[in-house]
Amino acid sequence: MGCDVRHGHPGRRPCRPRRRRGARGGRGPDGRGPDGRGPDRLPRQECRVTVHARVFRNCYRDSVELMQIAAELESLAGVARAGLVMATPANREVLAEAGLLADTALNAGPNDLVVAVATDDDAGAAAAFDRASVRLAGAVEGTATETVRTQARTIAEGVAKLGGADVALISTPGTYATAEALKALKRGVNVFLFSDNVPVEDEVELKALAVERGLLLMGPDCGTAILDGVPLGFANAIRRGEIGLIGASGTGLQQVSCLIDRAGAGVSQAIGVGGRDLDAQVGGAMMLAALRRLNADPGTRVIVLISKPPAAEVARRVLETAGAMTTPVVVSFLGGDPAAAREHGLVPAWTFEAAATAAVALSRGEPISDGMTDDKPAGRAGGDSAGVSGPTADAIARLRPGQWRIRGLFAGGSLSGEAKLVLRRTLGPEAAAAHEILDLGDDEYTVGRPHPMIDPRLRNERIVDAADDPATAIILLDVVLGYGSHPDPAGTLTPAIGDAQARAARAGRSVVVVASVCGTDADLQGLSAQESILAGAGVLLAPSNAGAAGLAAAIAAGAAASSPGGGVGGSGGGSDAAASVVAR
């Protein structure tokens, strides 16, 4: 569709940063929060900027594209912040909270697109708007002949133009998403519903209709799927195989599928069901439907279920249904009860790595080891053979007394949850609570700015800040590759890592950076290439997120044990327990 541009008048205003909410970890011995700051310190902000806005009338783009354009605008000289949103009342509130709401945007309607920038001068604003106009126009015109030929303005038109198409990817404002999904389902088309802000009552209705018609309703807020080898949303380039995945976790699906690929196996289907599917109100409707579908699929020999802990009654129903399947099922419900899965003849896996390893073994007819199914740490870090040795011991030796804290800065929500679980199991609950693991993709941190998988600047700032905390010993990171992610995430991290290490060195300290890369060599960014960039910056790498968390725990426990008094990070499991997560 075309976009009618309306120019807004700039307004001079100071930045209005939000007060930072309490961090998610415990407090250290100095009484400060886990980030080493006092409770009232605000994020770093530019001192004073001019806010400009332009309204593109009757112009819609999905949120991923808008985040990518915003990240591109923020890379321009003179642009402090940028935000692109559909002008719904809720999104205008987001702009206001981010200090990006110009008066012009108040007159925009929900079908209009607002481009707002905070710049040092008018020239920066003009350059940003020119770039945005080109990107928005290019998205409409396209360059590929096939893309232009198959453009459609409605579900019905798309079905008519693409004979045989059986999946509709819907990414509209939540206000319209339900109606569009209903149109697709009533035409016998499966739905990948990327949209969020869909009422849970609508989700229940949509999934009931999908089940009735033998269709899939993936979502709402579904970020990842791979159907017949075709990636949808934030997914990776995964080889085809015989392992089917069903997940209420986007980065969980990505991690398991990438580890399966790394092991030389492949994925038949990866079906996302949306983060609320296993809530009590939704009842696991789509996980159950997908489970039955994959059980009947001759190309699927093993099924993996991936989620955060479901509602108790939903978990019972899902496990009972999975136990009745003829296909072997691996269950990875983070923090769930492994005994409940075993009661139904299922294979429990306490981490995403354990789930991938068990699934590959089952697909090859190999035995399942105890390390995959019990709640003992199952990760590993490259280079360590047993106990605290090699790179782990070298890292511990570089730390000074008083350095004990792990600062986890994550782009993936489920990956941050898995890291917390590993720390609790290896260090003990009390010691783990003293460390900080942040999901920087959470709404708390993404108001008015792109997701960190697309724009790394917020995380880069946090990396540098972490080095200024004298208690920081380890900075723990995830690096997520694939479709939709930044084209070179490792390359954008290394300057911040170098800055952090230099700042620590000037203070007479050393900071250890530990990371894992979630991706494959077939991804645009390239797994090996990204790992090489990080290794060149002195980052200790693990082949999985669980392994990276275990390596961080081993270093923290070892550092605490070697410090006078043992330190906060050493209480609980100790270095032996932590070391078991980095060496099988």
C-alpha positions as CSV (number, residue, x, y, z in Angstrom):
1,M,0.0,0.0,0.0
2,G,1.1,3.6,-0.5
3,C,2.1,5.9,2.3
4,D,1.0,9.5,2.5
5,V,3.6,11.5,4.4
6,R,2.7,14.3,6.9
7,H,5.5,16.4,8.3
8,G,5.6,17.1,12.0
9,H,6.9,20.2,13.8
10,P,9.9,19.5,16.0
11,G,9.7,20.3,19.7
12,R,12.7,21.1,21.9
13,R,12.5,19.0,25.1
14,P,14.8,17.4,27.6
15,C,15.1,13.6,27.6
16,R,12.6,11.9,29.9
17,P,14.2,8.7,30.9
18,R,12.2,6.2,32.9
19,R,13.2,5.4,36.4
20,R,14.9,2.1,36.3
21,R,12.8,-0.6,38.0
22,G,14.4,-3.0,40.5
23,A,16.8,-5.5,39.1
24,R,15.9,-9.1,39.1
25,G,18.7,-10.5,41.1
26,G,19.6,-10.3,44.8
27,R,21.7,-7.7,46.6
28,G,25.4,-8.0,47.1
29,P,27.2,-7.5,50.4
30,D,27.6,-3.8,49.8
31,G,23.8,-3.4,49.9
32,R,23.6,-2.2,46.3
33,G,21.5,-3.8,43.6
34,P,22.9,-6.6,41.5
35,D,24.0,-4.1,38.9
36,G,26.3,-2.3,41.4
37,R,24.2,0.9,41.2
38,G,22.2,2.6,43.8
39,P,18.5,2.0,43.5
40,D,17.7,5.4,42.0
41,R,20.3,5.7,39.3
42,L,18.8,6.4,35.8
43,P,20.0,4.9,32.5
44,R,22.5,7.0,30.6
45,Q,20.7,9.4,28.4
46,E,21.7,12.2,26.1
47,C,21.4,15.5,27.9
48,R,19.1,17.4,25.6
49,V,17.8,16.7,22.1
50,T,15.1,17.8,19.7
51,V,12.2,15.4,19.0
52,H,10.9,15.3,15.4
53,A,8.1,13.2,14.0
54,R,6.6,12.3,10.6
55,V,3.3,10.5,10.1
56,F,2.9,8.1,7.2
57,R,-0.9,8.0,6.6
58,N,-2.5,4.6,5.9
59,C,0.8,2.8,6.0
60,Y,1.3,-0.5,7.9
61,R,4.5,-2.4,8.6
62,D,5.0,-5.3,11.0
63,S,6.9,-4.8,14.2
64,V,10.0,-6.7,13.2
65,E,10.5,-4.5,10.1
66,L,9.8,-1.4,12.2
67,M,12.4,-2.5,14.8
68,Q,15.0,-3.1,12.0
69,I,14.4,0.3,10.5
70,A,14.6,2.0,13.9
71,A,17.9,0.3,14.5
72,E,19.2,1.6,11.2
73,L,18.1,5.1,11.9
74,E,19.8,5.0,15.3
75,S,23.1,4.2,13.6
76,L,23.0,7.5,11.7
77,A,25.1,10.4,12.9
78,G,23.3,12.8,15.1
79,V,20.4,10.4,15.9
80,A,20.1,9.7,19.6
81,R,16.9,7.6,19.6
82,A,14.4,6.5,17.0
83,G,11.0,4.9,17.2
84,L,8.7,3.6,14.5
85,V,5.2,2.5,15.5
86,M,1.7,2.1,14.3
87,A,-0.2,5.1,16.0
88,T,-2.5,3.1,18.2
89,P,-3.2,4.7,21.6
90,A,-1.0,2.1,23.3
91,N,1.9,2.8,21.0
92,R,1.6,6.5,21.4
93,E,1.9,5.9,25.1
94,V,5.1,3.9,24.4
95,L,6.5,6.9,22.4
96,A,5.6,9.2,25.3
97,E,7.3,7.0,27.9
98,A,10.4,6.9,25.7
99,G,10.4,10.7,25.3
100,L,9.7,10.5,21.6
101,L,6.1,11.8,21.4
102,A,5.9,14.9,19.2
103,D,2.6,16.8,19.0
104,T,2.1,15.7,15.4
105,A,1.7,12.1,16.4
106,L,-1.3,12.9,18.6
107,N,-3.3,13.5,15.4
108,A,-2.3,10.1,13.9
109,G,-4.7,7.2,13.8
110,P,-4.2,3.5,14.3
111,N,-3.8,2.9,10.5
112,D,-1.0,5.5,10.4
113,L,2.7,4.9,11.0
114,V,4.7,7.4,13.1
115,V,8.5,7.8,12.6
116,A,9.9,9.7,15.6
117,V,13.5,10.6,16.2
118,A,15.5,12.5,18.8
119,T,18.4,14.3,17.2
120,D,21.1,16.7,17.9
121,D,20.1,19.0,15.0
122,D,17.7,19.4,12.1
123,A,20.1,17.8,9.6
124,G,20.2,14.6,11.6
125,A,16.4,14.5,11.6
126,A,16.2,15.1,7.8
127,A,18.7,12.3,7.2
128,A,16.7,10.0,9.4
129,F,13.4,10.8,7.7
130,D,15.0,10.4,4.2
131,R,16.3,6.9,5.2
132,A,13.0,5.9,6.7
133,S,11.1,7.0,3.5
134,V,13.4,5.0,1.3
135,R,13.1,1.9,3.5
136,L,9.3,2.1,3.7
137,A,9.0,2.7,0.0
138,G,11.4,-0.1,-0.8
139,A,9.4,-2.5,1.3
140,V,6.4,-1.8,-0.8
141,E,8.0,-1.9,-4.2
142,G,10.3,-4.9,-3.7
143,T,13.0,-6.1,-6.0
144,A,12.2,-9.8,-6.5
145,T,9.8,-10.5,-9.4
146,E,8.1,-13.4,-7.4
147,T,7.5,-11.1,-4.4
148,V,5.8,-8.5,-6.5
149,R,3.7,-11.1,-8.4
150,T,2.3,-12.7,-5.2
151,Q,1.5,-9.5,-3.2
152,A,-2.0,-9.6,-1.8
153,R,-4.0,-7.1,0.3
154,T,-6.3,-9.6,2.0
155,I,-6.2,-13.2,3.1
156,A,-8.8,-14.1,0.4
157,E,-6.7,-12.5,-2.3
158,G,-3.6,-14.3,-1.0
159,V,-5.3,-17.7,-1.0
160,A,-6.6,-17.0,-4.6
161,K,-3.2,-15.9,-5.9
162,L,-1.2,-18.7,-4.2
163,G,-3.0,-21.8,-5.1
164,G,-2.2,-24.5,-2.6
165,A,-0.8,-22.2,0.1
166,D,-1.8,-23.5,3.5
167,V,0.0,-21.1,5.9
168,A,-0.8,-17.5,6.6
169,L,1.7,-15.4,8.5
170,I,-0.2,-12.6,10.2
171,S,1.6,-9.6,11.8
172,T,-0.9,-6.8,12.3
173,P,-1.8,-4.8,15.4
174,G,-3.6,-7.0,17.9
175,T,-6.8,-5.1,17.3
176,Y,-7.1,-6.6,13.9
177,A,-5.2,-9.8,14.3
178,T,-8.1,-11.9,15.5
179,A,-10.3,-11.0,12.5
180,E,-7.5,-11.8,10.1
181,A,-6.7,-15.1,11.7
182,L,-10.4,-16.1,11.6
183,K,-10.5,-15.3,7.9
184,A,-7.5,-17.6,7.3
185,L,-8.9,-20.5,9.5
186,K,-12.3,-20.4,7.8
187,R,-10.5,-20.8,4.5
188,G,-8.7,-23.9,5.7
189,V,-5.3,-22.1,6.1
190,N,-3.0,-22.7,9.1
191,V,-2.0,-19.5,10.9
192,F,1.4,-18.3,12.2
193,L,0.2,-15.4,14.4
194,F,3.2,-13.1,15.1
195,S,1.0,-10.3,16.5
196,D,0.8,-9.7,20.2
197,N,-1.7,-7.9,22.3
198,V,-4.4,-10.3,21.3
199,P,-6.9,-10.9,24.2
200,V,-6.6,-14.4,25.7
201,E,-10.3,-14.9,25.1
202,D,-9.7,-14.5,21.4
203,E,-6.8,-16.9,21.6
204,V,-9.1,-19.5,23.1
205,E,-11.7,-19.0,20.4
206,L,-9.1,-19.1,17.6
207,K,-7.5,-22.3,18.8
208,A,-10.8,-24.0,19.4
209,L,-11.7,-23.3,15.7
210,A,-8.3,-24.4,14.5
211,V,-8.6,-27.7,16.4
212,E,-12.1,-28.2,15.1
213,R,-10.9,-27.8,11.5
214,G,-7.6,-29.8,12.0
215,L,-5.5,-26.7,11.6
216,L,-2.6,-25.0,13.5
217,L,-3.0,-21.7,15.2
218,M,0.6,-20.8,16.1
219,G,0.5,-17.9,18.5
220,P,-0.4,-15.2,19.3
221,D,3.0,-13.7,19.9
222,C,4.6,-16.7,18.2
223,G,8.1,-15.8,17.2
224,T,9.6,-19.0,15.7
225,A,8.5,-21.9,13.6
226,I,10.0,-24.1,10.8
227,L,7.4,-25.8,8.6
228,D,8.6,-28.2,6.0
229,G,12.0,-26.7,6.1
230,V,10.7,-23.1,5.7
231,P,11.7,-20.8,8.6
232,L,9.1,-18.3,9.9
233,G,9.8,-15.4,12.2
234,F,13.0,-15.5,14.2
235,A,14.3,-18.9,13.1
236,N,17.5,-20.5,12.0
237,A,18.6,-22.4,8.9
238,I,18.3,-25.9,10.1
239,R,18.9,-29.1,8.2
240,R,15.9,-31.4,7.6
241,G,15.6,-34.5,9.7
242,E,13.4,-36.7,11.9
243,I,13.0,-34.7,15.1
244,G,9.8,-32.7,15.6
245,L,9.7,-29.8,18.0
246,I,6.8,-28.1,19.7
247,G,7.5,-25.0,21.8
248,A,5.9,-22.2,23.8
249,S,9.3,-20.6,23.7
250,G,10.9,-18.8,20.7
251,T,14.5,-18.9,21.7
252,G,14.0,-22.3,23.3
253,L,12.9,-23.6,19.9
254,Q,15.9,-21.9,18.3
255,Q,18.4,-23.3,20.9
256,V,17.1,-26.9,20.6
257,S,16.9,-26.8,16.8
258,C,20.4,-25.4,16.5
259,L,21.9,-27.9,18.9
260,I,20.3,-30.7,17.0
261,D,21.8,-29.3,13.8
262,R,25.2,-29.0,15.4
263,A,25.0,-32.7,16.4
264,G,24.5,-33.6,12.7
265,A,20.8,-34.4,13.0
266,G,17.8,-32.5,11.7
267,V,14.3,-31.2,12.3
268,S,11.1,-32.4,10.6
269,Q,8.9,-29.6,11.9
270,A,9.3,-26.9,14.6
271,I,5.9,-25.6,15.7
272,G,5.6,-22.6,17.9
273,V,2.4,-22.4,19.9
274,G,2.7,-19.0,21.6
275,G,3.8,-18.2,25.2
276,R,0.3,-18.5,26.7
277,D,-0.7,-21.8,25.2
278,L,0.1,-23.8,28.4
279,D,-1.6,-21.3,30.7
280,A,-4.7,-22.6,32.5
281,Q,-7.1,-20.5,30.4
282,V,-5.8,-21.7,27.1
283,G,-5.2,-25.3,28.3
284,G,-2.4,-26.3,26.0
285,A,-4.8,-26.5,23.1
286,M,-2.2,-26.1,20.4
287,M,0.6,-28.1,22.0
288,L,-1.9,-31.0,22.2
289,A,-3.0,-30.5,18.6
290,A,0.6,-30.3,17.4
291,L,1.6,-33.3,19.4
292,R,-1.1,-35.4,17.7
293,R,-0.1,-34.1,14.3
294,L,3.6,-34.9,14.7
295,N,2.7,-38.3,16.1
296,A,0.9,-39.1,12.9
297,D,3.7,-37.7,10.7
298,P,5.7,-40.5,9.1
299,G,8.7,-38.1,8.8
300,T,8.9,-37.5,12.6
301,R,10.6,-40.2,14.7
302,V,11.1,-38.2,17.9
303,I,9.1,-35.3,19.4
304,V,10.4,-32.6,21.8
305,L,8.1,-30.4,24.0
306,I,9.6,-27.1,25.0
307,S,8.2,-24.6,27.5
308,K,8.5,-22.8,30.8
309,P,6.6,-24.6,33.6
310,P,3.0,-25.0,32.5
311,A,0.0,-24.6,34.7
312,A,-0.3,-27.8,36.8
313,E,-3.5,-29.1,35.3
314,V,-2.2,-28.3,31.8
315,A,1.1,-30.1,32.4
316,R,-0.8,-33.2,33.6
317,R,-3.0,-33.2,30.5
318,V,0.0,-32.7,28.1
319,L,2.1,-35.4,29.8
320,E,-0.8,-37.9,29.8
321,T,-1.4,-37.2,26.1
322,A,2.3,-37.4,25.2
323,G,2.5,-40.7,27.1
324,A,-0.2,-42.2,24.9
325,M,1.7,-41.4,21.7
326,T,3.5,-44.1,19.7
327,T,6.4,-41.7,19.0
328,P,9.1,-41.2,21.7
329,V,8.7,-37.8,23.5
330,V,11.3,-35.7,25.2
331,V,9.9,-33.1,27.7
332,S,11.9,-29.9,28.4
333,F,9.7,-27.8,30.7
334,L,12.2,-25.6,32.4
335,G,12.1,-26.1,36.2
336,G,9.5,-28.8,35.8
337,D,9.3,-32.1,37.7
338,P,11.2,-34.9,35.9
339,A,9.4,-37.6,37.9
340,A,6.1,-36.5,36.4
341,A,7.4,-37.0,32.9
342,R,8.9,-40.4,33.8
343,E,5.6,-41.6,35.2
344,H,4.1,-41.4,31.7
345,G,7.1,-43.1,30.0
346,L,8.5,-39.8,28.7
347,V,12.1,-38.6,28.7
348,P,12.6,-35.5,30.9
349,A,15.4,-33.0,30.0
350,W,16.3,-30.3,32.4
351,T,17.9,-28.0,29.9
352,F,17.5,-27.2,26.2
353,E,20.9,-28.9,25.6
354,A,19.8,-32.0,27.4
355,A,16.6,-32.0,25.3
356,A,18.5,-31.8,22.0
357,T,21.1,-34.4,23.1
358,A,18.4,-36.9,24.2
359,A,16.3,-36.3,21.0
360,V,19.3,-36.9,18.8
361,A,20.2,-40.1,20.7
362,L,16.6,-41.4,20.4
363,S,16.5,-40.6,16.6
364,R,19.6,-42.7,16.2
365,G,18.5,-45.6,18.4
366,E,21.2,-44.8,21.0
367,P,20.8,-45.2,24.7
368,I,19.9,-42.2,26.9
369,S,22.5,-41.3,29.5
370,D,21.6,-40.2,33.0
371,G,23.1,-36.8,32.5
372,M,20.4,-36.0,29.9
373,T,17.4,-36.9,32.0
374,D,18.2,-36.1,35.7
375,D,18.6,-32.7,37.2
376,K,22.3,-32.8,37.3
377,P,24.0,-30.2,35.0
378,A,24.3,-31.4,31.5
379,G,26.2,-28.6,29.7
380,R,29.8,-28.4,28.8
381,A,32.3,-25.8,27.9
382,G,34.8,-26.3,25.1
383,G,38.3,-27.1,26.3
384,D,37.5,-28.3,29.8
385,S,37.9,-32.0,30.4
386,A,36.9,-32.4,34.0
387,G,36.5,-30.3,37.1
388,V,37.8,-26.8,37.3
389,S,40.8,-26.7,34.9
390,G,42.0,-25.3,31.6
391,P,40.3,-22.0,30.6
392,T,38.2,-22.2,33.8
393,A,41.2,-22.2,36.1
394,D,42.9,-19.5,34.0
395,A,39.8,-17.3,34.3
396,I,39.7,-17.8,38.0
397,A,43.3,-16.9,38.4
398,R,42.8,-13.5,36.6
399,L,40.1,-12.4,39.2
400,R,40.9,-10.3,42.3
401,P,39.5,-10.8,45.8
402,G,36.0,-9.2,45.9
403,Q,35.1,-10.2,42.4
404,W,32.3,-12.8,42.6
405,R,29.2,-11.6,40.7
406,I,27.9,-13.0,37.4
407,R,26.2,-10.3,35.3
408,G,24.0,-12.1,32.7
409,L,22.8,-9.8,29.9
410,F,20.5,-11.8,27.6
411,A,18.6,-11.2,24.4
412,G,16.6,-14.4,24.7
413,G,14.0,-14.6,27.4
414,S,14.0,-18.4,27.6
415,L,17.8,-18.5,27.4
416,S,17.9,-16.2,30.4
417,G,15.5,-18.4,32.2
418,E,17.6,-21.5,31.5
419,A,20.7,-19.7,32.8
420,K,18.9,-18.9,36.0
421,L,18.0,-22.5,36.4
422,V,21.6,-23.7,35.8
423,L,22.9,-21.3,38.5
424,R,20.3,-22.4,41.0
425,R,21.1,-26.1,40.4
426,T,24.9,-25.6,40.5
427,L,25.4,-22.9,43.1
428,G,22.3,-23.3,45.2
429,P,19.3,-21.0,45.4
430,E,20.7,-18.5,47.9
431,A,24.0,-18.0,46.1
432,A,22.3,-17.9,42.6
433,A,20.0,-15.2,43.8
434,A,22.9,-12.9,44.5
435,H,23.9,-12.9,40.8
436,E,22.1,-10.9,38.1
437,I,20.5,-12.4,35.0
438,L,18.6,-9.9,32.9
439,D,16.3,-10.5,29.9
440,L,17.0,-7.3,28.0
441,G,14.2,-8.3,25.5
442,D,11.6,-7.9,28.2
443,D,9.1,-5.0,27.8
444,E,10.8,-3.3,30.8
445,Y,13.9,-2.7,28.6
446,T,12.4,-2.4,25.1
447,V,10.0,0.5,25.5
448,G,10.6,2.9,22.6
449,R,13.6,0.9,21.3
450,P,14.2,-2.2,19.1
451,H,14.7,-5.7,20.6
452,P,18.4,-6.5,21.5
453,M,18.4,-9.3,18.9
454,I,18.0,-6.5,16.3
455,D,19.7,-3.6,18.0
456,P,22.5,-4.4,20.5
457,R,23.2,-0.9,21.8
458,L,21.4,-1.2,25.1
459,R,23.2,-4.4,25.9
460,N,26.5,-2.8,24.8
461,E,25.9,0.0,27.3
462,R,25.1,-2.6,30.0
463,I,28.3,-4.5,29.3
464,V,30.4,-1.4,29.8
465,D,28.5,-0.5,33.0
466,A,29.0,-4.0,34.3
467,A,32.8,-3.6,34.2
468,D,32.6,-0.5,36.4
469,D,31.1,-2.6,39.3
470,P,34.1,-3.9,41.3
471,A,32.2,-7.0,42.3
472,T,31.7,-8.1,38.7
473,A,33.7,-11.2,37.8
474,I,31.8,-12.7,34.8
475,I,29.7,-11.1,32.1
476,L,27.5,-13.9,30.6
477,L,26.0,-13.4,27.1
478,D,23.8,-15.1,24.6
479,V,24.3,-14.4,20.9
480,V,21.3,-15.4,18.7
481,L,21.7,-15.7,15.0
482,G,19.2,-16.4,12.3
483,Y,16.5,-14.7,10.2
484,G,15.4,-11.4,11.7
485,S,18.5,-11.0,13.9
486,H,21.3,-8.5,13.5
487,P,23.5,-9.4,10.6
488,D,26.7,-9.3,12.7
489,P,25.8,-9.5,16.4
490,A,29.3,-10.7,17.5
491,G,30.9,-7.8,15.6
492,T,28.7,-5.3,17.4
493,L,29.5,-6.8,20.8
494,T,33.3,-6.9,20.6
495,P,33.9,-3.1,20.8
496,A,31.8,-3.0,24.0
497,I,33.6,-6.1,25.4
498,G,37.0,-4.4,24.6
499,D,35.9,-1.2,26.3
500,A,34.7,-3.1,29.4
501,Q,37.9,-5.1,29.7
502,A,40.0,-1.9,29.3
503,R,38.0,-0.1,32.0
504,A,38.4,-3.0,34.4
505,A,42.1,-3.1,33.6
506,R,42.5,0.6,34.4
507,A,40.9,-0.2,37.8
508,G,43.4,-3.0,38.4
509,R,40.8,-5.7,37.7
510,S,40.0,-8.3,35.0
511,V,36.5,-9.2,33.8
512,V,35.8,-12.6,32.2
513,V,33.3,-12.7,29.4
514,V,31.5,-16.0,28.7
515,A,29.1,-16.6,25.8
516,S,27.4,-19.1,23.6
517,V,26.2,-18.6,20.1
518,C,22.7,-19.9,19.1
519,G,22.9,-20.5,15.4
520,T,24.2,-22.7,12.6
521,D,26.8,-22.3,9.9
522,A,24.0,-22.1,7.3
523,D,22.7,-19.0,9.0
524,L,23.4,-15.7,7.2
525,Q,25.7,-14.6,10.1
526,G,27.5,-18.0,10.2
527,L,28.0,-19.8,13.5
528,S,31.8,-20.5,13.0
529,A,32.4,-16.9,11.9
530,Q,30.6,-15.4,14.8
531,E,32.4,-17.7,17.3
532,S,35.7,-16.7,15.8
533,I,35.0,-13.0,16.2
534,L,34.1,-13.6,19.9
535,A,37.1,-15.8,20.5
536,G,39.3,-13.2,19.0
537,A,38.0,-10.7,21.6
538,G,39.0,-13.0,24.4
539,V,35.5,-14.4,25.1
540,L,35.3,-17.9,26.6
541,L,32.8,-19.9,24.5
542,A,30.5,-22.8,25.3
543,P,28.5,-24.7,22.6
544,S,25.3,-24.2,24.4
545,N,23.5,-21.7,26.6
546,A,23.4,-24.2,29.5
547,G,27.1,-24.8,29.1
548,A,27.9,-21.1,29.2
549,A,25.9,-20.7,32.3
550,G,27.7,-23.7,33.9
551,L,31.1,-22.3,32.9
552,A,30.2,-18.9,34.5
553,A,29.0,-20.7,37.6
554,A,32.2,-22.7,37.8
555,I,34.3,-19.6,37.5
556,A,32.2,-17.7,40.1
557,A,32.3,-20.6,42.6
558,G,36.1,-21.0,42.1
559,A,36.7,-17.3,42.5
560,A,34.6,-17.2,45.7
561,A,36.4,-20.3,47.1
562,S,39.8,-18.7,46.6
563,S,38.7,-15.4,48.2
564,P,39.0,-14.7,51.9
565,G,35.7,-15.8,53.6
566,G,34.5,-17.7,50.5
567,G,32.5,-14.8,49.0
568,V,28.8,-14.6,48.2
569,G,29.0,-16.5,44.9
570,G,30.5,-19.6,46.6
571,S,27.8,-20.5,49.0
572,G,25.6,-23.4,48.0
573,G,26.9,-25.9,45.5
574,G,30.6,-24.9,45.5
575,S,33.1,-25.3,42.6
576,D,32.7,-29.0,42.3
577,A,29.0,-28.8,41.7
578,A,29.4,-25.9,39.3
579,A,32.2,-27.7,37.5
580,S,29.9,-30.6,36.7
581,V,27.9,-28.3,34.3
582,V,30.9,-27.7,32.2
583,A,32.3,-31.2,31.8
584,R,30.5,-34.5,31.3
